[in-house]
Amino acid sequence: MSTALRAELRRVFDDWNSSHMTAQAVQNWARATSTKGADPYATLLVEHLRGLGEYLITCDDIPTYLSGFDLEPEKAVAWLGGVSAIFDAKQRATDLRDDPFYGPHTRAILKDIS
């Protein structure tokens, strides 16, 4: 299952990056996707994509997520946690505040961080 899910994640990332899928479509895909039998890293990516709008995940994050595929799943989970620590949520929320998909989530984030 992990191999199949990882391949599907790559396809979704490719489709999203090439504008064949919208952020909403990616989130819907993740919410409908099972992680049963998947490795911890693939599971974490699907969980992140399920909260795409709330986490302000954009196409800019795709290379980071794909880089984790080069590591053992458990190490990739820890590595992603470290990478996430340098994410500037306030800047991204500010940049996306007028976006129709991300905008509603940015208001709550900016209120909490300000």
N, C-alpha and C positions, 0 to 999 in steps of 0.2 A: 504493500500500500504506500509506503513512504516514497518509493521510486516513482510510482504513478502520480502521487500528490505533488512531489517536487517538479515533475514534468509539467503538470497542470499549472502549478504556480508560475513556472517560467513562461508558459503560454499566456497566462493572464497578464503577467507583467509586460510581455511583448505587446499584447493587444492594447493594453492601457497606454503604454508608452507611445505607441503608434496611433493613438486616438481611435482605435477600433472598439474600445470600451471606455465608458465614462467612469468617473469615480463611483457614482451610484451603482453602476453595473458591477463593478469590482466588489463593492460592499455586498450587493445582493448575491453574487456568486459565492463569496466567503460564507455568508450566513446559510446558504443552502448546501455547503460542502461539509462532508463528514471528515473528521480527523481520526476516526477509529483505526488503530494500527499504525498510525503515522509516527515518525520520529519526533522528538521534542522540538526541534527547530522548525520543521514544517508545520507542526501544530501551533507553535507560537506565531508564525507568519499568518496563518489563517485567522487566529484570534486577533491579531493586529488589524487585519483587513476587515474583520467584522465590525470593528470600531473605527474604521477609516476616517469618517468625518470628525468623530470625537477626538481622535489622536492627531488629527491634521496631517495625515499621511498623504503625500503627493507623489507624482512621478519622479520628483527629485530624489526620493528615497529608494527607488528601485535598485540602483547600483549597490547601495549599502546592503539591502536584503539579499541580493544575488551574491555578494562577496561572502556571506555567511555559508553559502553552499559549499565553499571550498574547505570548510572546517568540519570536524566531527560534530554531530548534532548537539551534544551537551556543551561542547566548547563554543559552538556558534550561539547558543542561547546566552551564555555568560558574556561573550563578546558583544552581542547586540545590546545587552544591558549597559555595557560600558559606553558604547557608541551613542546610545539614547541619552546618556547623561550630558552630552555636549550639545544636544538639540536645543535651539533657542525658541521655545514655545511662544514667548511674547512676540518676537519678531515675525514668526510664521503666522500667528493669529492676526497680527496687524496687517500683514501682506494679504491675507485671505478674507478679511472682514467683509468685503463687498462681493465675494464669490457666492453664487446662488446655492451651491451645495455646502460649502464650508462655513459660510457666513453665520448661520444660526448658532453653530458651535463656538465660533470665535468670541461671541459676546460673553458667554459664560466664562470662557477661559481668561479673557482680558479682565473681566470683573474680579475673578479669583486671584490673578497675579498682580493686579494694580494696587 
